[in-house]
Amino acid sequence: MTWTVHTCLITLAILCVWQAEVAETCSCLRRHPQEQFCSADVVMKATIDGKLRVGITMHGNFSAFGYVKRLKTFKGTCAQIDEIHTASSSAGCGVRLKTNTEYLLSGSVSGIRMNVYLCDWAMLWDKLTDSQREGVVYNYEQGCGCKFTYCSTAPCAASSSAECLWGDEATERKLFGKSTKDYTCTMKSDKSCAWCKNGEENCLDHKDV
């Protein structure tokens, strides 16, 4: 085999691997942070002890894992959780977590392991808004029986009364007259759902547009 042919074959192999990596990209459905909170097994404030290490799962996939230090639990039981696992690359929906940094982490639980991916709510603690912190600590669970529906434009109709519509700020202003960012999706005593503050007080009414 000549040097030129050998070089071409190597280049072709690299291109094939690159194309395979590009094809395998992470894709997540658009979800509201409160919806991510509600769908998680566990939500907690935590730090990562030590750099994440890469290993291979029983299914042959690369995984990054490290030890987690729990600071506060907002949902679920995580007394047994010692490790945090994610995919080893962003293409596999892996999250990058720094050591000695406070995060809000949400995800699923398997034994002593918490699984966190890009489609879960994983965020620097100091990047949370005041309303998000209040929601995590006090209010978000009040709406976990509600359905969250993303509206890309207005008008946008709910399929039932137990539904909270949301979208970008411009769409929400058309739907409600203001943004919902400081409100919590709340299930009221009549089992209907609305964006509210202070329990069932000060709720936003859906506008017919």
Secondary structure as GFF3:
##gff-version 3
##sequence-region A 1 209
A	DSSP	alpha_helix	3	23	.	.	.	ID=ss1
A	DSSP	alpha_helix	33	39	.	.	.	ID=ss2
A	DSSP	beta_strand	42	56	.	.	.	ID=ss3
A	DSSP	beta_strand	62	75	.	.	.	ID=ss4
A	DSSP	beta_strand	83	87	.	.	.	ID=ss5
A	DSSP	three_ten_helix	90	92	.	.	.	ID=ss6
A	DSSP	beta_strand	103	110	.	.	.	ID=ss7
A	DSSP	beta_strand	113	115	.	.	.	ID=ss8
A	DSSP	beta_strand	122	124	.	.	.	ID=ss9
A	DSSP	three_ten_helix	125	127	.	.	.	ID=ss10
A	DSSP	alpha_helix	130	134	.	.	.	ID=ss11
A	DSSP	pi_helix	135	139	.	.	.	ID=ss12
A	DSSP	three_ten_helix	140	143	.	.	.	ID=ss13
A	DSSP	beta_strand	147	150	.	.	.	ID=ss14
A	DSSP	beta_strand	163	166	.	.	.	ID=ss15
A	DSSP	alpha_helix	169	176	.	.	.	ID=ss16
A	DSSP	beta_strand	184	187	.	.	.	ID=ss17
A	DSSP	beta_strand	193	196	.	.	.	ID=ss18
###
